[in-house]
Amino acid sequence: MHSIAVEQQRGHVLLIAGDAAVRRRAVQVAPSANLAALGVVPVPVLLDSTVPSDTTYLDGARDPNTVLTRLRTAAATPGPLLVYLSGRLTVDRRGRRLHLCLAGTTAASVRHTGLPWEWLGSELRERPAGLTTVLLDLAADKAAWPLLQEYGSLPAPPSVEVYGVVAPPGFAGGGNGVSGYTRQWIEQLRSSPGRPDNLRLHALAVGAAALPPGTLVLPTARELAARPARAPERAGYEGGVPDAGPPGGRESGADGKRDGVLAVAGDGARDLPGGGPDPRPHIHALATAGRHAEADALARAWEAHVLRAYGPASPEATHWTEIRADLARMAGDLRHATPRWTGGRVTPRARPTPHPPPRKRAPPGALYCWTQLKDRAAAAEAGPELIRLLGALPSLDPRHLELARQRLELLRGAPIGS
């Protein structure tokens, strides 16, 4: 958090419970339970600040103007602000606008009883950067989900740091208890000897929460890359992720059939902002157990954390991009694995790195995934970048480059789809 003048040192925590997300009479997200759990966490811990603070709970509100008034009051605080939102997202089908459902909101009444998502951005937009955090534990209904897929995220002002999850419609919920993401956020606050920063809390919560497949995790890696990079805060935190057994990796060769990038857990702490236990054995265990969505969600959260700490041009960021590429390969998703391998690299001349292993991993990993890719259109699109990558590392086996050129010529010469 940014430092502020003594006379301005006052913060605010605003906790808002919208309508429960229910499917076939089974509760998927129980906002009231989430608020009750957060309510017992000391405010200085929630806010990551010792300044005097106000706390507002809104549970069961039916009037969006009431929520707007509380939001406006919270946004006017000169100090740090945390806004927590839990509930169900829907869409005003006439205006195609996102709303947080409040108590009693229906598809027919959403324009009058739901909280327009844009109100949140409007009230928080003018706050200074670095003072505002929005924490989300939401579920989208069938009307809202396509719009979220179109956006690829949730709209928010650039001055606001947003962390959270939006579950897709149709998942099996956890009943009337605390949602997995919120529960893990609280658990990490309780179990950590020092208060981690919000991005690390988010990464740990995502990894431990057993999120439904397809969950939208915020911020996305693209959004993290767009934020200004800052130095990692290494002092005072010894937290980690659940132990999932010993690391099981070996370096992958050009055949791409070994355990791949996750094998390098032994060199780990230098790649992890804040140090602490290495999450890669846990990610590897999830992937080898077939829990590919959970493995990728955890890796995506750590990739975002590293992007924030070291910047998108760092060797550490490249390493985590390569991990996600290898996870896609392990899941059989070669369509996404190939561009992750090629897109995750910058030529050594443009960005020298003291860590030689990532340089050696990307070309054979990319080449293997590309040669196994059956979709001609996708392969033809990825081919030029792969050739550029291989050509930038002439010390590798020249047969890799020749193989890629020959296949790209064949792909360009054959009709797409044949």
Secondary structure, 3 states (H helix, E strand, C coil): CCCCCHHHCCEEEEEEECCCEEECCEEEECHHHHHHHHHCCCHHHHHCCCCCEEEEEEECCCCHHHHHHHHHHHHCCCCCEEEEEEEEEEEECCCCEEEECCCCCCCCCHHHHCEEHHHHHHHHCCCCCCCEEEEEEEEECCCCHHHHHHHCCCCCCCCCEEEEEEECCCCCCCCCCCCHHHHHHHHHHHHCCCCCCHHHHHHHHHHHCCCCCCCEEECCHHHHHHCCCCCCCCCCCCCCCCCCCCCCCCCCCCCCCCCHHHHHHHHHHHHCCCCCCCCHHHHHHHHHCCCHHHHHHHHHHHHHHHHHHHCCCCHHHHHHHHHHHHHHHHCCCHHHHHHHHHHCCCCCCCCCCCCHHHHHHHHHHHHHHHHHCCCHHHHHHHHHHHHHHHHCCCCCCHHHHHHHHHHHHHHHHCCCCC
